[in-house]
Amino acid sequence: MNFAVIGSGGREHAICYKLSQSKRIGRLICIPGNAGTEKIAENIDENISDFEAVYKIIKRKEIDIVLVGPEQPLVDGIVNYLKKRSIKVFGPNQLASQLEGSKSFMKEMCKKNNIPTAEYGVFENFNEAENFIKQIGIPIVVKADGLAAGKGVSICKSIEEAKKKIIEILDGKFESSKKVVLEKFLKGEELSYFVIVDENSYHFFGSAQDHKRVGERDTGPNTGGMGAYSPSKLLTKELDKKIRKKIIEPTLISMKNLGNPYTGFLYAGLMINDGEPYLIEYNIRMGDPECQVLMMRLKTDLVEIVDLATKNSMQNLKIEWKNDNCITIVLCAKGYPEKYIKDSEIKNLNKILLNKKKQIFHAGTYKKNEKTFSKGGRVLNITCADEKLSSARENSLEILEKINWKDGFFRKDIGWKVIKDDENN
């Protein structure tokens, strides 16, 4: 089968890596791809917002299935566009994509379907937002309503900080919207929970824990993600049942009732408090960097899974996972998540021996004259699997030491809470 993967990040490199292992894969292209995907797929440099140009590539390359990696083209309606032209595409349509594209849409859906989530308010007016803060108290979570590349959420510990963030959003800091969503702060432990969905069924697709904050011990501003590990130690059989019954299934029924059944990957960002799950957010695609650890742990053929999903025939599918723990550490350009260094050469990559348990997934990279350069804030994902999570982290840190990129930085403590618990037991 011929596959096209749309996107250029670490998530897309990890997806290409898994697809390339299938005996059923024929041609594999990545639009536009990066310096890592070009080793296993054909990169085609095109603007993924130009749906007509993407469609022409798909036709020319005789692609059987298109897998859309990032959220922006999904929210912009690429699935609707391609399906109208009889292209098989894996991902949610434009209305279903509002689960991530609009936080107010997601919260309203929760309210109508009794899905547990934080108390909230949606505002376009500063005075009304200010009154809500006085009512709810602090800490309070301030969110831009639309897409903000993982940087539109702030946990504010003072009224002054909250007011500043609200003004920024209402003044249009994020192009996606001038609407602000305020939420009561929920205490607990975060859990990333994934499902894969077709029109007739869904399957659990792994758990992970992301580390959003830029600094060690989860300090500093939010980022797109500094690292992740899988599986999450929080997920028990009992909790899994609650997540399905209280959150996933009511959401999928609600989307069907709207006449827009959800299809594709669905990622629930959850807060677990006293064994009860609360929905913080939905992402309408695989997480980044969670996808990297999940693709390393996935045993079942990804081509097989996606093929059955696009045919709405997943009912009898069994998805299997390797027993290993897996960790990914994100190597970022200095300055991230603010203004960061670009176009810096990354040497030593050829010296690293990679295998089924050790991979480097490229994110913000490009090739020029056989050399690798940085172009993004999050540049490389150093991903290792091992029986023990602490050993997997040590292996990733060892690789980072060998890369020794002077213009980069990373967190050394990914998985710090669970690894500390393991060591104490």
C-alpha positions as CSV (number, residue, x, y, z in Angstrom):
1,M,0.0,0.0,0.0
2,N,1.1,3.5,-0.7
3,F,0.9,6.0,2.2
4,A,1.3,9.7,2.5
5,V,2.0,11.2,5.9
6,I,1.3,14.9,6.3
7,G,3.5,17.0,8.6
8,S,7.1,17.7,9.5
9,G,7.6,17.0,13.2
10,G,8.8,14.3,15.5
11,R,5.3,12.8,15.5
12,E,5.4,12.4,11.7
13,H,8.9,10.9,11.8
14,A,7.8,8.3,14.4
15,I,4.7,7.4,12.3
16,C,6.8,7.0,9.1
17,Y,9.2,4.9,11.1
18,K,6.4,2.5,12.2
19,L,4.7,2.4,8.7
20,S,8.1,1.7,7.1
21,Q,8.4,-1.5,9.2
22,S,5.3,-3.1,7.6
23,K,5.6,-5.8,4.9
24,R,2.5,-4.2,3.3
25,I,4.1,-0.8,2.8
26,G,4.8,0.2,-0.8
27,R,5.5,3.9,-1.5
28,L,5.9,6.1,1.6
29,I,5.9,9.9,1.2
30,C,6.0,12.6,3.8
31,I,4.7,16.2,3.0
32,P,6.9,18.1,3.7
33,G,8.9,15.9,6.1
34,N,12.3,16.7,7.8
35,A,15.9,15.5,7.8
36,G,14.9,12.3,9.6
37,T,11.9,11.2,7.4
38,E,13.9,11.6,4.3
39,K,15.9,8.4,5.3
40,I,12.8,6.2,5.3
41,A,10.3,8.1,3.0
42,E,10.3,10.5,0.1
43,N,10.0,14.0,1.3
44,I,8.0,16.4,-0.9
45,D,8.3,20.0,0.1
46,E,4.8,21.6,-0.1
47,N,2.7,23.9,2.0
48,I,0.3,21.6,3.8
49,S,-2.3,24.5,4.0
50,D,-2.5,24.4,0.2
51,F,-5.0,21.5,-0.1
52,E,-5.1,21.5,-3.9
53,A,-1.3,21.2,-4.1
54,V,-1.4,18.3,-1.6
55,Y,-4.2,16.6,-3.6
56,K,-2.2,16.8,-6.8
57,I,0.8,15.2,-5.1
58,I,-1.4,12.4,-3.7
59,K,-2.9,11.7,-7.2
60,R,0.5,11.8,-8.9
61,K,2.1,9.4,-6.4
62,E,-0.9,7.1,-6.5
63,I,-1.4,7.2,-2.8
64,D,-3.9,4.7,-1.2
65,I,-4.2,6.3,2.3
66,V,-3.3,9.7,3.7
67,L,-2.5,10.0,7.4
68,V,-2.7,13.6,8.7
69,G,-0.2,14.3,11.6
70,P,-0.8,17.9,12.8
71,E,-3.9,19.6,14.1
72,Q,-4.0,22.7,11.9
73,P,-4.8,21.1,8.6
74,L,-7.5,18.9,10.3
75,V,-9.1,22.0,11.9
76,D,-8.9,23.7,8.5
77,G,-10.9,20.8,6.8
78,I,-8.3,18.8,4.9
79,V,-10.2,15.6,5.6
80,N,-13.4,17.0,4.0
81,Y,-11.5,18.4,1.1
82,L,-9.7,15.0,0.3
83,K,-12.8,12.8,0.9
84,K,-14.8,14.9,-1.5
85,R,-12.2,14.0,-4.1
86,S,-12.5,10.2,-3.2
87,I,-9.2,10.1,-1.3
88,K,-9.0,7.7,1.6
89,V,-7.8,9.8,4.6
90,F,-7.3,9.0,8.2
91,G,-8.4,11.7,10.6
92,P,-11.4,13.6,11.9
93,N,-13.5,15.9,9.6
94,Q,-13.7,19.7,10.2
95,L,-16.6,19.7,12.6
96,A,-15.2,16.8,14.7
97,S,-11.9,18.6,14.8
98,Q,-13.5,21.3,16.9
99,L,-12.9,19.0,19.9
100,E,-9.4,20.5,19.7
101,G,-9.9,23.5,17.5
102,S,-12.3,25.2,20.0
103,K,-11.9,24.7,23.7
104,S,-15.4,26.3,24.2
105,F,-16.9,23.7,21.8
106,M,-15.3,20.9,23.8
107,K,-16.4,22.3,27.2
108,E,-20.0,22.8,26.0
109,M,-20.0,19.2,24.8
110,C,-18.9,18.1,28.2
111,K,-21.6,20.1,29.9
112,K,-24.4,18.6,27.7
113,N,-23.2,15.1,28.1
114,N,-22.2,15.1,31.9
115,I,-18.5,14.4,31.1
116,P,-16.4,15.2,34.2
117,T,-14.3,18.4,33.6
118,A,-13.3,21.5,35.5
119,E,-15.8,24.3,36.2
120,Y,-15.4,26.9,33.5
121,G,-16.5,30.1,31.7
122,V,-16.0,31.5,28.2
123,F,-15.4,35.2,27.7
124,E,-14.9,37.9,25.1
125,N,-15.2,40.7,27.6
126,F,-12.5,41.5,30.2
127,N,-14.8,42.7,33.0
128,E,-16.9,39.5,32.8
129,A,-13.7,37.4,32.9
130,E,-12.4,39.4,35.9
131,N,-15.6,38.8,37.8
132,F,-15.4,35.0,37.1
133,I,-11.9,34.9,38.6
134,K,-13.2,36.6,41.8
135,Q,-15.9,34.0,41.9
136,I,-13.7,30.9,41.3
137,G,-10.6,32.1,43.0
138,I,-6.9,31.2,42.3
139,P,-5.0,29.3,41.1
140,I,-7.0,29.5,37.8
141,V,-6.3,28.1,34.3
142,V,-6.4,30.6,31.5
143,K,-6.7,29.2,27.9
144,A,-6.9,30.7,24.4
145,D,-10.0,29.2,22.8
146,G,-8.4,28.2,19.5
147,L,-5.2,26.4,18.5
148,A,-2.0,27.8,20.1
149,A,0.7,25.2,19.4
150,G,0.7,24.0,23.0
151,K,1.5,27.5,24.3
152,G,-2.1,28.9,24.9
153,V,-2.5,27.5,28.4
154,S,-1.3,29.2,31.7
155,I,-1.9,28.2,35.3
156,C,-2.0,31.5,37.1
157,K,-1.3,31.7,40.8
158,S,-2.3,35.4,41.2
159,I,-5.2,37.6,40.0
160,E,-2.7,40.0,38.4
161,E,-1.0,37.2,36.4
162,A,-4.4,35.9,35.2
163,K,-5.6,39.4,34.2
164,K,-2.4,39.9,32.1
165,K,-2.9,36.5,30.3
166,I,-6.6,37.3,29.6
167,I,-5.7,40.7,28.1
168,E,-3.0,39.1,25.9
169,I,-5.6,36.5,24.5
170,L,-8.4,39.1,24.1
171,D,-5.9,41.4,22.3
172,G,-5.2,38.6,19.8
173,K,-1.9,37.1,20.9
174,F,-3.0,33.9,19.2
175,E,-4.3,34.3,15.7
176,S,-6.8,31.4,16.2
177,S,-9.2,33.4,18.5
178,K,-9.8,36.3,20.7
179,K,-12.0,34.3,23.1
180,V,-10.7,33.2,26.5
181,V,-11.7,30.1,28.5
182,L,-11.2,30.2,32.2
183,E,-11.2,27.0,34.3
184,K,-11.1,26.1,37.9
185,F,-7.7,24.6,38.7
186,L,-7.9,20.8,39.2
187,K,-5.4,19.0,41.5
188,G,-4.1,15.6,40.7
189,E,-1.8,13.7,38.3
190,E,-2.0,14.1,34.5
191,L,-2.5,11.2,32.2
192,S,-2.4,11.1,28.4
193,Y,-4.9,8.5,27.1
194,F,-5.2,7.5,23.4
195,V,-7.8,5.8,21.4
196,I,-8.1,5.0,17.7
197,V,-11.6,5.4,16.3
198,D,-13.6,4.4,13.2
199,E,-17.3,4.9,12.6
200,N,-18.2,1.6,14.2
201,S,-15.8,1.0,17.0
202,Y,-12.8,2.3,18.9
203,H,-9.7,0.7,20.5
204,F,-7.4,1.8,23.3
205,F,-4.1,3.1,21.7
206,G,-1.8,3.4,24.7
207,S,-1.1,5.7,27.6
208,A,1.7,8.1,28.3
209,Q,2.7,11.1,30.4
210,D,3.9,14.3,28.8
211,H,6.1,17.0,30.5
212,K,4.9,20.4,29.3
213,R,7.0,22.7,31.4
214,V,10.3,23.9,30.0
215,G,12.2,23.5,33.3
216,E,13.3,20.6,35.6
217,R,10.8,19.5,38.1
218,D,8.0,20.9,36.0
219,T,8.9,24.6,36.4
220,G,8.7,27.6,33.9
221,P,6.4,28.2,31.0
222,N,4.4,25.6,29.0
223,T,5.9,24.2,25.8
224,G,4.7,21.9,23.1
225,G,6.2,19.1,25.3
226,M,9.8,18.5,26.6
227,G,9.5,14.7,26.9
228,A,7.2,11.8,27.6
229,Y,7.2,8.2,28.8
230,S,4.9,5.2,28.2
231,P,3.0,3.4,29.6
232,S,1.6,5.7,32.4
233,K,1.9,4.2,35.9
234,L,-1.4,5.7,36.8
235,L,-3.6,3.6,34.5
236,T,-5.3,0.7,36.2
237,K,-8.1,-1.6,34.9
238,E,-10.6,0.2,37.1
239,L,-9.5,3.7,36.0
240,D,-9.5,2.5,32.3
241,K,-13.2,1.5,32.7
242,K,-14.1,4.9,34.2
243,I,-12.3,6.8,31.4
244,R,-14.1,4.8,28.7
245,K,-17.5,5.0,30.3
246,K,-17.5,8.6,31.6
247,I,-15.4,10.3,28.9
248,I,-14.5,8.5,25.7
249,E,-17.9,6.8,24.9
250,P,-20.1,9.8,25.7
251,T,-17.9,11.9,23.4
252,L,-18.1,9.5,20.5
253,I,-21.9,9.1,20.9
254,S,-22.2,13.0,21.1
255,M,-20.2,13.4,17.8
256,K,-22.4,10.7,16.1
257,N,-25.5,12.5,17.3
258,L,-24.2,15.7,15.7
259,G,-24.0,13.8,12.4
260,N,-20.2,13.9,12.4
261,P,-18.9,10.6,13.7
262,Y,-15.3,11.0,15.0
263,T,-12.6,9.0,13.1
264,G,-8.9,9.0,13.6
265,F,-6.6,9.2,16.6
266,L,-8.2,10.8,19.7
267,Y,-6.0,11.9,22.6
268,A,-7.6,12.7,26.0
269,G,-5.6,14.9,28.3
270,L,-6.9,13.9,31.8
271,M,-6.4,14.9,35.4
272,I,-6.7,12.0,37.8
273,N,-7.9,12.9,41.3
274,D,-8.6,10.3,44.0
275,G,-9.1,7.6,41.3
276,E,-11.5,9.8,39.3
277,P,-10.7,11.0,35.7
278,Y,-11.5,14.6,34.6
279,L,-11.1,15.8,31.0
280,I,-8.7,18.7,30.6
281,E,-8.5,18.7,26.8
282,Y,-8.9,16.7,23.7
283,N,-6.3,16.5,20.9
284,I,-7.6,15.3,17.5
285,R,-4.3,13.6,16.6
286,M,-1.4,11.7,18.2
287,G,0.4,13.7,20.8
288,D,3.9,15.0,20.2
289,P,6.1,13.8,21.9
290,E,3.8,11.0,23.1
291,C,3.5,9.5,19.6
292,Q,7.2,8.8,19.6
293,V,7.1,6.5,22.7
294,L,3.9,4.8,21.5
295,M,5.3,4.0,18.1
296,M,8.3,2.4,19.7
297,R,6.1,0.2,21.9
298,L,3.5,-0.7,19.3
299,K,3.8,-4.3,18.2
300,T,0.9,-4.5,15.7
301,D,1.4,-3.5,12.1
302,L,0.4,0.2,11.8
303,V,-0.5,-0.2,8.1
304,E,-2.9,-2.9,9.0
305,I,-4.5,-0.8,11.8
306,V,-5.0,2.3,9.6
307,D,-6.2,0.3,6.6
308,L,-8.9,-1.3,8.8
309,A,-9.8,2.0,10.4
310,T,-10.3,3.7,7.0
311,K,-12.7,0.8,6.0
312,N,-14.6,1.2,9.3
313,S,-13.7,-2.5,10.0
314,M,-11.7,-2.4,13.3
315,Q,-14.2,-4.4,15.4
316,N,-12.2,-7.6,15.5
317,L,-8.7,-5.9,15.5
318,K,-6.4,-6.8,18.4
319,I,-3.7,-4.2,19.1
320,E,-0.6,-5.5,20.9
321,W,2.1,-3.7,22.8
322,K,5.7,-4.5,23.7
323,N,6.3,-4.9,27.5
324,D,9.1,-2.4,27.6
325,N,8.9,1.1,29.1
326,C,9.8,3.8,26.7
327,I,11.0,7.4,27.2
328,T,11.6,10.3,24.8
329,I,13.7,13.4,25.7
330,V,13.2,16.5,23.5
331,L,16.4,18.3,22.5
332,C,15.4,21.9,22.0
333,A,17.1,25.0,20.5
334,K,18.4,27.4,23.1
335,G,15.8,30.1,23.8
336,Y,12.7,27.9,23.3
337,P,9.8,28.4,23.9
338,E,10.5,32.1,23.3
339,K,12.8,33.3,20.5
340,Y,15.2,30.5,19.7
341,I,18.4,29.8,17.7
342,K,17.9,28.6,14.1
343,D,20.1,27.2,11.3
344,S,22.6,25.7,13.7
345,E,24.5,22.6,12.5
346,I,23.9,19.4,14.5
347,K,27.0,17.2,14.3
348,N,27.7,13.7,15.6
349,L,24.3,12.2,14.5
350,N,26.1,9.7,12.2
351,K,28.1,8.4,15.2
352,I,25.0,7.1,17.0
353,L,24.1,3.5,16.6
354,L,20.3,3.1,16.4
355,N,18.2,-0.1,16.8
356,K,14.7,-1.2,17.8
357,K,15.2,0.1,21.3
358,K,17.1,3.3,20.5
359,Q,15.9,5.9,18.0
360,I,16.3,9.6,17.2
361,F,13.1,11.1,15.8
362,H,13.7,14.4,14.0
363,A,11.4,17.3,14.6
364,G,12.7,20.8,13.6
365,T,15.5,19.8,11.2
366,Y,16.5,20.1,7.6
367,K,19.4,18.7,5.4
368,K,21.7,20.9,3.4
369,N,24.9,19.7,1.6
370,E,24.6,16.4,3.5
371,K,24.6,18.2,6.8
372,T,21.8,18.4,9.4
373,F,20.6,21.8,10.7
374,S,18.0,23.0,13.2
375,K,15.0,25.0,12.1
376,G,12.5,24.5,14.9
377,G,12.3,25.1,18.6
378,R,11.9,21.3,19.4
379,V,14.6,19.8,17.2
380,L,15.2,16.1,18.1
381,N,13.4,13.4,20.1
382,I,15.8,10.9,21.7
383,T,13.7,7.8,22.3
384,C,14.7,4.7,24.1
385,A,12.9,1.5,25.3
386,D,14.0,-0.8,28.1
387,E,12.6,-3.1,30.8
388,K,13.1,-0.4,33.4
389,L,12.1,3.2,32.8
390,S,15.2,4.5,34.6
391,S,17.5,2.5,32.2
392,A,15.6,3.8,29.2
393,R,16.2,7.4,30.5
394,E,19.9,6.7,31.1
395,N,20.2,5.4,27.5
396,S,18.5,8.6,26.1
397,L,20.8,10.8,28.2
398,E,23.9,8.9,27.0
399,I,22.9,9.6,23.4
400,L,22.3,13.2,24.1
401,E,25.8,13.4,25.6
402,K,27.2,11.9,22.4
403,I,25.3,14.4,20.2
404,N,26.7,17.2,22.3
405,W,24.9,20.0,20.5
406,K,26.1,23.3,21.8
407,D,23.1,25.3,20.7
408,G,20.6,22.9,22.4
409,F,19.2,22.1,25.8
410,F,17.0,19.4,27.3
411,R,15.4,18.3,30.6
412,K,17.4,15.5,32.3
413,D,14.5,14.6,34.6
414,I,11.8,13.3,32.3
415,G,9.8,10.7,34.3
416,W,11.2,12.1,37.5
417,K,8.2,11.4,39.7
418,V,7.7,7.7,38.8
419,I,11.5,7.0,38.6
420,K,11.9,8.4,42.1
421,D,9.0,6.2,43.3
422,D,10.6,3.1,41.7
423,E,13.9,3.8,43.3
424,N,12.2,4.3,46.8
425,N,10.4,0.9,46.5
